[in-house]
């Protein structure tokens, strides 16, 4: 290969050198620089997303603690309301919109279904309902692909 290079004209030697250097730079960019740069950007984006989620969870924690009063859980009196009526009332008070379904489930429970609800508000309402002595028995939540923070939810609640 050295012999072939030395047989070339000075102009062709310069062209071969320039093409070789450009090829090495292209390979360096394609296999080392670009993957590192995009990996760093992806990691920064992921970290920022996780920080935002953590901040939202801290705000929700503060709200739940404020509902609790910070001195232990004190159950609220639901009166003689049936669980499904209490759940329906607290959902409307929590500004979740109208659920697709709230129906009785035995004497001490209810089945609730939402097709599109704000997740943060739903969690706050569920925490409020626990203060009335109700707990989530089963729950199925699916994230909305169209709107961030919106979910479809189906859950059963029962008196403790």
Buried (B, 14 or more C-beta within 10 A) or exposed (E): EEEEEEEEEEEEEEEEEEEEEEEEEEEEEEEEEEEEEEEEEEEEEEEEEEEEEEEEEEEBEEBBEEBBEEEEEEEBEBEEEBBBBBBBBBBEEBEBEEBBEBEBBEEBBBBBBBBEBBBBBBBBBBBBBBBBBBBEEEEEBEEBEEEEEBBBBBBBBBBE
